[in-house]
């Protein structure tokens, strides 16, 4: 019996493993720059913020980036024989299994377009012209002939036995030797002094070229002679793409180089002889690409994908599973988490398991850059004023009485016990004491230029980051403001976030500086750098305090660092990364706390139990006489126990749990700690009964304790 018990103890297993961030199921959408319908596999691919694949004609999407770098965001694709190729940054990825897995090869410059001819892969770059590979991307050779003054290859197409390339500012070039050499390929003044060619489409024996300042040109001789094809649109329209589904042509118009063009999406049913706008009820019009499915047209935007099955008469969102929308800010109302995105406002009532867009009442195309909650209302700052909801986001209505002119360009909103505050892209802070019914402002003392990057309500005090002018402070509810930037670097005072923990104020710089985080212990009278442990070349997107912890979300960090989430529990003296599970590189725009979890906004919304990131607590700052790992209490335990240890010298400490076979089952602490006594709980809910071992290492010190989980 004892022998059987020993065997069972030795085989104790634990499913909690390593604590980390996990991605929720939304918000759906995200930046889409390429939609590619693969004629061989029948799959549709979408690239931009990440990389997705649909095998059901765009009804649902799933990630298709296995083997790609964490920051891969393909912007062009081609098929060559049995292989697919996708371009992202300075890499071209190859898939031999229809997009299930990818391997990358590096090109000497950033790749912005792809082409193929006779098994040769062509990579158009933003600096050096076009490279070619004859060994499936194994190696790359630079083609010759491009004008070194402007060799940005925006688009590549295969026309018969030759390649043509659209250049930024240098019209159309051609290669008759599979990309080894290139020469100009147009006659007359059709492209003027040299118009930027953004895309090509081959349609019924013709070649169409989308241009940045002269709409669309067409060639009937393979790209040598060109005439304009812009009937129905502004002849000086800025056209970013033109595509063909074999039956009709579609084009995306950004704006007009001269005059106005608001047609957005155009369709031609007569081989380019004329064009008509088909944007109809398209909710978000700022698009990047057009693609096709079976009986469908897709429009890729900064807010995700829209689809139409009736040639643009009606558009609908087609983002199920496309979970890379990057929220600007998060906010909590009761148990509902809201996310403000470029495509509107999303919300979840179940911790991120399901998300819905809550845009009822918002003008089409309205994004939400900032959110706050007060008095039963949810407020959102948009580029067209403030909207509010009193029914938990079911509907929204404008709340702009008192906001006129430039004041309507709102970017930040915050709230306190009695008031709501809104700051604008062009500066100024406006105050409402009746939940958005009326606004007054902009107050006195703020600089007359530069937008409001941060608003922090600190009891009866207000703090703002005012453009590059630094921090300003108000003690009269925004009526007047005084500078409060003493100690911030003269060359970099752009503050994007402010928070408080206890008696310490924290400010994060949104531009590169020697110290990305500053703190004040004298009520904002002076600031000192507080970035020990943070990569030197970083900037901060958000700061938030949770109990005695402050979390920093980075807009950028050095490569090879601890990721975008850092925390401090010693008043900013030291910062340590807690980014496990997040892609590296990545960034975090905003935090929110609800349902026992910390949520972070980055290409979707991620979550992590608070107990994992706020667990280790400094119980005494007295310097211990020695390093020590105490016995856990209680022991035996079920399922939670407290772990206590003492650190004698500042340094990196690691506390981990191992099973009886020596397998690590949980990392409890893995960070730099200063001298003191510490306590942290461990919940073994996912572990089976048995003996485990608790091991502490710090410098040359190491100690182990036996602990027993008894269910």
C-alpha positions in Angstrom: 0.0 0.0 0.0 2.8 2.4 0.9 4.6 1.5 -2.3 1.5 2.3 -4.3 1.1 5.6 -2.6 4.7 6.5 -3.3 4.2 5.7 -7.0 1.1 7.9 -7.1 2.9 10.7 -5.4 5.9 10.5 -7.7 3.5 10.8 -10.7 1.7 13.9 -9.5 1.0 16.1 -12.4 0.0 19.8 -12.7 -1.9 21.4 -15.6 -1.4 25.0 -14.5 2.1 25.0 -16.1 3.4 28.5 -17.0 1.3 31.5 -16.3 0.9 33.8 -19.3 -1.4 36.2 -21.2 -4.1 34.6 -23.4 -5.9 36.3 -26.3 -9.6 36.8 -26.0 -11.9 36.3 -29.0 -12.0 39.9 -30.1 -12.7 42.6 -30.9 -13.2 41.4 -34.4 -11.7 43.3 -37.3 -8.2 44.8 -37.7 -6.1 46.4 -40.4 -6.3 44.5 -43.7 -4.0 45.4 -46.5 -4.2 42.3 -48.8 -7.0 39.9 -49.7 -5.8 37.0 -51.9 -8.0 34.3 -53.4 -5.8 31.3 -54.0 -7.1 29.6 -57.2 -5.5 26.3 -56.3 -6.6 25.6 -52.7 -9.7 27.8 -52.9 -8.7 29.5 -49.6 -8.9 33.2 -49.2 -6.0 34.9 -47.3 -6.1 38.3 -45.5 -3.0 40.1 -44.3 -2.3 43.3 -42.4 -2.4 43.0 -38.7 -1.4 39.4 -38.7 -2.3 36.8 -41.3 -5.6 34.9 -41.6 -7.1 32.3 -43.8 -10.7 31.4 -44.7 -11.7 28.1 -46.1 -15.5 28.9 -46.3 -15.5 31.8 -48.7 -14.9 34.4 -46.1 -17.6 33.4 -43.6 -15.0 32.7 -40.9 -11.3 33.3 -40.5 -8.5 31.6 -38.6 -4.8 32.5 -38.1 -2.5 31.2 -40.7 0.9 32.3 -39.5 2.6 29.2 -38.3 6.3 29.7 -38.9 6.1 33.4 -39.4 7.7 36.0 -37.2 5.5 37.4 -34.4 5.3 40.8 -36.2 4.7 39.4 -39.7 1.9 41.3 -41.5 1.9 40.2 -45.1 0.9 42.9 -47.6 1.1 40.9 -50.9 0.8 37.3 -52.1 1.4 35.2 -55.2 1.2 31.6 -56.1 4.0 30.0 -58.1 3.3 26.4 -59.1 2.6 24.4 -56.0 3.8 27.1 -53.6 2.4 30.2 -52.0 4.5 33.3 -51.2 3.7 36.1 -48.9 5.7 39.4 -48.3 6.1 41.0 -44.9 8.7 43.6 -44.0 12.0 42.4 -45.2 11.0 38.7 -45.6 9.3 36.6 -48.2 7.5 33.6 -46.7 7.0 30.4 -48.6 4.3 27.7 -48.0 4.3 24.3 -49.6 1.1 23.2 -47.9 -1.4 25.8 -49.0 -0.8 28.2 -46.2 -0.8 25.8 -43.2 2.9 26.5 -42.4 5.5 29.0 -43.6 9.2 29.4 -43.8 10.8 32.8 -44.3 13.8 34.1 -46.3 15.3 37.6 -45.9 15.4 40.1 -48.7 18.0 43.0 -48.4 15.2 45.6 -48.2 11.6 45.9 -47.2 9.3 44.0 -49.6 6.1 45.8 -50.7 5.1 43.8 -53.8 5.4 40.3 -55.3 5.3 38.8 -58.8 6.2 35.6 -60.5 7.1 34.4 -63.9 8.2 30.9 -65.0 9.0 29.8 -61.5 11.0 32.9 -60.7 9.8 35.0 -57.7 10.1 38.8 -57.9 10.2 40.9 -54.8 9.6 44.6 -55.3 11.1 46.7 -52.5 10.7 50.2 -51.2 14.3 51.2 -51.7 16.4 49.2 -54.2 14.1 48.2 -57.0 13.3 44.5 -57.5 15.0 41.3 -56.4 14.6 37.9 -58.0 14.9 34.3 -56.7 15.3 31.2 -58.9 15.5 28.8 -55.9 12.1 29.3 -54.2 13.3 32.2 -52.1 16.6 30.5 -51.0 18.6 33.4 -52.3 17.9 36.8 -54.0 19.7 38.7 -56.7 19.0 42.4 -57.5 17.7 43.3 -60.9 19.3 46.1 -62.9 18.1 49.1 -64.8 15.9 51.0 -62.4 16.5 54.7 -61.9 18.4 54.9 -58.6 16.7 58.2 -57.8 13.3 56.5 -57.6 13.1 52.7 -57.6 10.1 52.1 -55.3 8.4 49.1 -56.8 4.7 49.4 -55.8 3.3 46.7 -58.0 4.3 43.8 -60.3 2.3 41.9 -62.9 3.0 39.2 -65.5 1.9 40.1 -69.0 2.5 37.3 -71.4 6.2 36.6 -71.4 7.3 39.8 -69.7 7.0 41.4 -66.3 5.8 45.0 -65.7 6.4 47.0 -62.6 4.7 50.1 -61.3 7.0 52.6 -59.6 6.5 55.4 -57.1 6.9 58.5 -59.3 8.3 56.7 -62.3 5.3 55.1 -64.0 5.7 51.7 -65.7 8.9 49.6 -66.3 9.2 46.2 -68.0 11.5 43.2 -68.0 11.8 40.7 -70.7 14.3 38.4 -69.0 12.4 37.4 -65.8 13.5 40.4 -63.8 17.2 40.4 -64.5 17.0 43.8 -66.2 14.4 46.5 -66.4 13.6 49.5 -68.8 10.9 52.1 -69.1 7.7 50.8 -70.8 5.4 53.7 -71.8 5.0 56.2 -74.5 3.8 59.8 -74.8 2.7 61.9 -71.8 0.1 59.5 -70.4 1.9 59.3 -67.1 3.1 63.0 -67.1 6.3 63.6 -65.3 6.0 60.2 -63.8 2.9 59.2 -61.8 3.0 56.7 -59.0 1.5 53.4 -60.1 0.0 51.5 -57.2 -1.5 48.4 -58.7 -2.1 46.5 -62.0 -5.1 44.5 -63.1 -5.2 42.2 -66.1 -8.7 42.1 -67.6 -10.0 40.8 -71.0 -6.6 41.3 -72.7 -6.0 44.8 -71.2 -3.8 46.0 -68.5 -5.1 48.6 -66.1 -2.9 50.7 -63.8 -4.1 52.5 -60.7 -2.3 55.8 -60.2 -1.9 58.2 -57.2 -2.9 61.4 -59.0 -4.5 60.5 -62.4 -7.1 57.8 -61.6 -6.7 54.8 -63.9 -4.8 54.1 -67.2 -5.4 51.3 -69.6 -3.0 49.6 -72.1 -4.1 47.3 -74.9 -0.5 46.4 -76.0 0.9 44.8 -72.9 1.9 48.0 -71.1 3.6 50.1 -73.7 1.0 52.7 -74.8 -1.5 54.0 -72.2 -4.7 56.0 -72.2 -6.8 57.2 -69.3 -9.8 55.1 -68.2 -11.6 57.3 -65.6 -15.0 58.1 -67.0 -17.4 58.3 -64.0 -14.7 59.3 -61.5 -12.5 62.3 -60.9 -9.8 62.2 -63.6 -7.3 63.3 -60.9 -8.5 60.7 -58.4 -6.0 59.0 -56.2 -6.6 55.3 -56.9 -4.8 52.8 -54.6 -5.8 49.6 -56.2 -7.6 48.1 -59.2 -8.6 44.4 -59.5 -10.5 42.1 -61.7 -12.6 39.0 -60.9 -12.8 38.0 -64.5 -16.2 39.6 -65.1 -16.0 43.1 -63.6 -13.3 45.6 -62.6 -13.2 47.2 -59.1 -11.1 50.2 -57.9 -10.5 51.9 -54.6 -10.4 55.7 -54.7 -8.7 57.3 -51.7 -9.4 60.9 -52.5 -8.5 63.3 -55.4 -5.2 65.0 -56.2 -7.3 67.9 -57.5 -10.9 68.5 -56.6 -13.0 65.9 -54.7 -13.9 62.3 -55.2 -15.9 60.5 -52.5 -16.9 57.4 -54.5 -14.6 55.2 -52.5 -15.3 51.9 -54.3 -15.9 51.9 -58.0 -17.1 49.2 -60.4 -16.8 48.9 -64.2 -19.0 46.4 -66.1 -17.8 47.5 -69.5 -14.1 46.8 -69.6 -13.1 50.1 -68.1 -15.1 52.3 -70.4 -16.9 53.8 -67.5 -17.0 53.5 -63.7 -19.7 53.9 -61.0 -19.5 54.2 -57.3 -20.7 51.1 -55.3 -20.0 52.2 -51.8 -23.7 52.3 -50.9 -24.1 51.5 -47.2 -20.4 50.7 -46.6 -20.0 51.6 -42.9 -16.2 52.2 -42.8 -14.8 53.6 -46.0 -11.1 54.0 -45.3 -9.9 51.0 -47.2 -6.7 49.4 -48.4 -7.6 46.6 -50.8 -10.3 44.7 -52.7 -10.5 40.9 -53.2 -12.9 38.3 -54.3 -14.5 35.1 -53.2 -17.1 32.9 -54.9 -19.9 35.3 -55.7 -18.5 37.9 -53.3 -16.4 41.0 -53.3 -14.4 41.9 -50.2 -13.2 45.3 -49.2 -10.3 45.3 -46.7 -10.1 48.3 -44.4 -8.4 49.6 -41.3 -11.4 48.2 -39.4 -11.5 44.8 -40.9 -13.3 43.2 -43.9 -16.6 44.1 -45.5 -18.3 41.9 -48.1 -21.0 42.2 -50.7 -22.8 39.5 -52.6 -24.7 41.9 -54.9 -21.9 43.9 -56.5 -21.8 46.6 -53.8 -25.6 47.3 -53.4 -25.2 46.2 -49.8 -22.1 45.7 -47.7 -21.8 43.8 -44.4 -19.1 43.0 -41.9 -17.2 39.8 -42.6 -14.8 39.5 -39.6 -15.8 36.4 -37.7 -12.6 35.0 -36.4 -10.5 37.9 -37.5 -9.5 39.1 -34.0 -6.8 41.6 -34.6 -8.5 44.9 -34.1 -6.2 47.0 -32.0 -8.2 49.0 -29.4 -7.0 52.5 -28.5 -8.5 52.3 -25.0 -10.4 50.0 -22.7 -13.1 50.9 -20.1 -15.3 48.9 -17.7 -18.9 49.5 -16.8 -20.1 47.0 -14.3 -19.2 43.6 -15.7 -19.0 44.9 -19.3 -15.6 45.6 -20.9 -15.6 48.2 -23.7 -12.9 48.7 -26.4 -12.6 51.8 -28.5 -11.3 51.0 -31.9 -10.8 52.6 -35.3 -14.0 50.8 -36.4 -16.2 51.9 -33.5 -16.9 50.5 -30.1 -16.8 46.8 -29.2 -18.0 45.2 -25.9 -17.9 41.9 -24.1 -20.0 40.7 -21.2 -18.2 37.4 -20.6 -14.6 38.3 -20.1 -13.8 38.3 -23.8 -15.3 34.9 -24.8 -17.6 36.8 -27.2 -17.5 40.3 -28.5 -20.0 42.4 -30.4 -19.7 45.8 -32.2 -21.9 48.3 -30.4 -22.1 51.1 -33.0 -25.8 51.8 -33.0 -26.2 55.6 -33.3 -22.6 56.3 -34.3 -22.1 58.1 -37.6 -20.6 55.7 -40.2 -16.9 55.4 -40.0 -16.7 56.8 -36.5 -13.8 55.5 -34.4 -13.4 55.8 -30.6 -10.0 56.9 -29.3 -10.9 57.1 -25.6 -13.5 55.9 -23.2 -14.7 56.6 -19.7 -17.6 55.8 -17.4 -19.5 58.0 -15.0 -22.9 58.3 -13.5 -24.5 55.5 -15.6 -23.1 56.9 -18.8 -20.3 55.7 -21.0 -18.5 58.4 -22.9 -16.4 58.1 -26.0 -14.1 60.6 -27.6 -14.2 60.6 -31.4 -12.7 62.7 -34.2 -16.1 64.3 -34.5 -16.9 65.1 -30.8 -18.2 63.2 -27.9 -20.8 60.5 -27.9 -22.5 58.9 -24.8 -24.6 55.9 -23.9 -26.9 55.4 -21.0 -27.9 51.8 -21.9 -24.6 50.1 -21.6 -23.6 50.7 -25.2 -26.8 49.5 -26.8 -27.1 53.0 -28.4 -25.1 56.2 -28.6 -26.0 59.8 -29.1 -23.9 63.0 -29.6 -23.1 65.1 -26.5 -21.4 68.2 -27.9 -23.2 71.2 -26.6 -20.5 73.8 -26.0 -18.0 72.0 -28.2 -17.5 73.8 -31.5 -14.9 74.1 -34.3 -11.6 72.5 -33.4 -12.9 71.5 -30.0 -14.9 68.8 -31.7 -11.7 67.0 -32.7 -11.7 65.1 -29.4 -9.0 62.6 -28.5 -9.1 62.0 -24.8 -11.9 61.7 -22.3 -11.8 61.0 -18.5 -14.1 61.3 -15.5 -14.1 62.0 -11.8 -16.5 62.1 -9.0 -18.4 65.1 -10.3 -17.3 65.9 -13.8 -16.3 64.6 -17.2 -13.3 66.0 -19.0 -12.5 65.9 -22.7 -9.3 67.0 -24.5 -8.7 67.6 -28.2 -6.3 67.0 -30.9 -5.7 70.7 -31.1 -5.5 71.3 -27.4 -7.7 72.5 -24.6 -9.6 70.7 -21.9 -13.4 71.0 -21.6 -15.4 70.2 -18.6 -19.0 68.9 -18.1 -20.6 68.8 -14.7 -23.9 67.4 -16.0 -22.8 64.2 -17.7 -22.1 65.6 -21.1 -25.2 67.8 -21.3 -23.0 71.0 -21.6 -19.3 71.7 -21.9 -17.2 74.6 -20.8 -13.6 75.4 -21.5 -10.9 75.2 -22.7 -9.5 76.8 -19.4 -6.6 79.1 -19.2 -2.9 78.5 -19.0 -2.6 75.6 -21.4 -0.4 76.0 -24.5 -2.2 77.2 -27.6 -0.8 74.4 -29.7 -0.3 70.6 -29.4 -3.0 68.1 -28.5 -4.0 66.6 -25.2 -2.2 63.2 -24.9 -3.4 62.3 -21.4 -6.0 63.3 -18.8 -5.7 62.0 -15.3 -8.3 62.8 -12.6 -6.6 62.7 -9.3 -9.3 63.4 -6.7 -9.8 67.2 -6.8 -6.7 67.6 -9.0 -6.3 67.3 -12.7 -3.2 66.4 -14.7 -2.8 66.5 -18.4 -0.1 65.8 -20.9 -0.2 68.8 -23.3 1.5 67.9 -26.5 5.3 68.5 -26.4 4.9 71.1 -23.7 4.8 68.5 -20.9 2.5 68.2 -17.8 0.0 70.8 -16.7 -1.9 70.8 -13.3 -5.3 72.2 -12.4 -6.7 72.5 -8.9 -10.0 74.3 -9.9 -11.6 71.7 -12.0 -10.0 72.7 -15.2 -10.6 76.4 -15.0 -6.9 77.3 -14.9 -3.7 75.3 -15.5 -0.1 75.7 -14.4 3.0 73.9 -15.8 4.3 71.0 -13.8 7.2 69.5 -15.8 10.2 70.3 -13.7 12.6 67.4 -14.1 11.2 66.2 -17.5 13.8 66.2 -20.3 13.8 69.5 -22.2 14.0 67.7 -25.5 11.2 65.3 -24.8 8.2 66.3 -22.8 5.4 64.5 -24.7 3.5 62.7 -22.0 0.9 60.2 -23.1 -0.2 58.7 -19.8 -0.3 59.6 -16.1 -1.4 57.6 -13.0 -1.0 57.5 -9.3 -0.1 54.7 -6.8 -0.2 55.7 -3.2 1.7 59.0 -2.8 3.6 58.6 -6.0 2.6 60.0 -9.4 3.9 58.4 -12.6 4.1 59.8 -16.1 5.0 57.9 -19.3 6.7 59.6 -22.2 5.3 58.8 -25.6 8.5 59.9 -27.4 11.9 58.3 -27.0 13.9 59.7 -24.0 16.6 58.5 -21.6 13.9 57.5 -19.2 10.5 56.5 -20.5 8.9 56.6 -17.0 9.1 59.5 -14.6 7.8 59.7 -11.1 7.0 62.5 -8.6 6.8 62.0 -4.8 6.1 65.7 -4.1 2.7 66.2 -5.7 4.0 66.9 -9.2 6.4 69.7 -8.1 9.3 67.8 -9.6 9.9 64.6 -11.6 12.8 62.1 -11.7 13.5 59.3 -14.1 12.2 55.9 -12.8 13.0 53.3 -15.4 15.4 50.8 -13.8 14.9 47.5 -15.7 13.1 49.1 -18.7 14.9 49.1 -22.1 16.5 52.4 -22.7 14.9 53.0 -26.2 11.3 52.7 -25.3 8.2 54.8 -25.1 5.1 54.4 -23.0 1.5 54.0 -24.3 -0.3 53.5 -20.9 0.2 53.3 -17.2 -2.3 51.9 -14.7 -2.1 51.2 -11.0 -3.6 48.0 -9.3 -3.1 48.1 -5.6 0.5 48.5 -4.9 1.5 47.6 -8.4 1.9 49.9 -11.4 1.8 48.4 -14.9 3.4 50.1 -17.9 2.4 49.3 -21.5 5.0 50.0 -24.1 4.4 51.4 -27.5 7.9 50.3 -28.4 10.8 48.5 -26.8 14.2 47.3 -27.9 14.2 44.0 -29.7 14.9 40.9 -27.6 13.5 42.4 -24.4 10.8 41.3 -22.0 7.9 42.4 -24.2 5.4 45.2 -23.8 4.2 44.7 -20.2 6.3 45.8 -17.2 5.4 46.3 -13.6 6.8 47.8 -10.4 5.8 47.1 -6.8 8.4 49.2 -5.1 7.3 52.7 -6.1 9.0 52.7 -9.4 12.5 51.8 -8.1 12.6 48.7 -10.3 10.5 47.4 -13.2 10.3 43.8 -14.4 8.6 42.3 -17.4 5.4 40.2 -17.1 4.7 39.6 -20.8 4.7 35.9 -21.0 2.3 34.8 -23.8 2.3 38.1 -25.7 4.1 38.2 -29.0 7.5 39.8 -29.0 7.7 42.4 -30.4 4.3 43.8 -29.5 2.8 46.8 -27.8 0.0 47.6 -25.4 -2.2 50.6 -25.8 -4.5 50.3 -22.7 -5.3 48.3 -19.6 -8.5 47.5 -17.7 -9.4 45.4 -14.7 -12.6 43.4 -14.4 -13.6 39.9 -13.3 -10.4 39.2 -11.5 -8.3 39.7 -14.7 -6.1 42.4 -16.1 -6.9 43.1 -19.7 -4.5 44.6 -22.3 -5.2 46.0 -25.7 -2.9 44.8 -28.5 -4.1 43.4 -31.8 -7.2 42.3 -30.0 -7.6 42.2 -26.3 -5.5 39.9 -24.1 -6.2 38.9 -20.5 -4.3 37.5 -17.5 -5.5 36.6 -14.0 -4.6 39.4 -11.5 -3.3 36.8 -9.1 -0.5 36.0 -11.6 0.8 39.6 -11.9 0.0 41.1 -8.5 0.9 38.1 -6.4 4.3 38.8 -5.1 4.1 41.2 -2.2 6.8 43.0 -0.3 5.9 42.5 3.4 8.9 44.2 4.9 11.6 46.6 3.6 14.0 45.7 6.4 17.1 44.1 5.0 17.2 40.5 6.2 20.3 39.0 7.7 20.3 36.2 5.2 18.6 34.8 2.2 15.8 32.4 3.2 13.1 30.2 1.8 10.5 29.5 4.5 8.2 26.5 4.6 4.9 27.2 2.9 1.8 27.6 5.0 -0.4 25.7 5.3 1.4 22.5 4.5 -0.2 20.1 3.5 -2.6 22.4 1.5 -5.6 22.3 -0.8 -5.6 24.0 -3.2 -3.9 27.3 -2.1 -0.8 28.0 0.1 1.4 31.0 0.9 5.0 31.0 -0.1 7.4 33.3 1.9 11.0 34.1 1.3 13.7 36.7 2.1 16.1 38.5 -0.2 19.3 39.8 1.2 20.8 41.6 -1.8 19.3 43.2 -4.9 19.3 40.8 -7.8 17.3 38.5 -10.0 15.2 36.0 -8.0 13.4 32.9 -9.3 10.9 30.9 -7.4 9.5 27.8 -9.2 7.5 24.6 -8.4 8.7 21.2 -9.6 7.0 17.8 -9.4 8.6 14.6 -8.0 10.2 13.8 -11.4 11.9 17.2 -11.5 9.6 18.7 -14.1 8.9 22.4 -13.6 5.2 22.9 -13.3 4.9 26.6 -12.4 7.1 29.7 -12.4 6.0 31.8 -9.4 8.5 34.6 -9.4 11.1 35.4 -12.1 12.2 39.1 -11.7 14.6 41.5 -10.1 13.9 42.1 -6.4 15.4 44.4 -3.9 16.2 43.3 -0.3 13.2 42.6 1.8 10.7 39.9 2.9 8.2 38.7 0.3 5.0 36.6 0.2 3.0 35.2 -2.7 0.1 32.8 -2.9 0.1 29.7 -5.1 -3.1 28.1 -6.2 -2.7 24.5 -7.3 -6.2 23.9 -8.7 -4.8 22.3 -11.8 -2.5 19.9 -10.0 -3.1 16.4 -8.7 -2.3 15.4 -5.1 1.3 14.6 -4.4 4.7 15.9 -3.4 6.1 19.0 -5.1 9.3 21.0 -4.5 9.6 24.7 -4.1 13.0 26.1 -5.2 14.3 29.6 -4.8 17.5 30.9 -6.6 19.0 34.3 -6.3 22.6 34.9 -7.3 24.6 32.1 -5.6 21.8 31.3 -3.2 19.6 28.3 -3.7 17.2 26.6 -1.4 14.5 23.9 -1.8 11.4 23.0 0.3 9.1 20.0 0.0 5.4 20.9 -0.1 2.5 18.5 -0.1 -0.8 19.0 -2.0 -3.5 16.8 -0.3 -6.9 16.7 -1.9 
